[in-house]
Amino acid sequence: MERRVRMLIRNPLPWLKQAQAEGWAVPAFNMHNLETLQAIVDACSKARSPLILQTTPGTVKYMRLPYIAACVRAAAEQADIPIALHMDHASDEDMLYQGIKAGYSSLMVDRAHLPYDENVAFVRRVAAVGHAVDICMEGELGRIGGVEDSLSVDDREATMTVPEEAAAFVQATGIDTLAVAIGTAHGVYKGEPELDFDRLAKIKAKVSLPFVLHGASGVPEHQIKAAMRLGVCKINIATEIKIPLAEGIRAILADETENDPRKYMGEGRSRVMDMVREKVALFGAEGKAG
């Protein structure tokens, strides 16, 4: 079963390298249930975009790994685009290894809250296991602000990636992609974020790996495009999946006599599709599914 899953669910590293070389970004959308999975896959299929489907540890606990793997495998069988399955912000070692067994093709090993040496040791250990079965390994240096599942980081506590540490971190851990902390945050922004592009340029001068931008929901288009010019080639979208889903559900349930989940979840799914198409176009990923 695991071998069959790996034939369908791809390692995204080749697409990320291509995207970085050409100045676009592979969309990485968080799925939360069947409807968001369908919306994301259908929209990317129509746009002919490669796709990274993501789950947080909270989604893993909610949907459960066997269901996630089965649903994504079914989607990959039906869709004529390359699909990767990524576990995002995973700090539990057992969950990471269970994800490998389930067929994930990409893992983010996240213990960036630990002291540098402890973070390096943990990421290096898990990355060696992932690489043994051709999994793309993502690491983070610095911390992303905001809230992601149970991970909460106060704005004052959040720290950015130190360019001088980045090259050493990459070499010491053996990761394939680097999540850079340059001023984004998880959740809904209170005002317009201001990304630190000078910092990103300094990181780019020292590290040649594909860069990942977390907390991209709500980041203005001109900043997204600037980040892509500086090597960001995987862009994560989570909150902007949740918002149209909830808006669609609320719109149908405004009629207090309505109780058919196919109607209110269907409306939510349709609105998520519209948002996904907009992001794929912004990231320049249309037609890139080779």
Helices and strands as residue ranges (DSSP letters): H 2-8, H 13-22, E 26-30, H 34-47, E 51-55, H 57-63, H 65-78, E 83-90, H 93-102, E 106-109, H 116-132, E 136-141, E 145-148, E 151-153, H 163-173, E 177-180, E 185-186, H 197-206, E 211-213, H 221-229, E 232-237, H 239-253, H 261-282
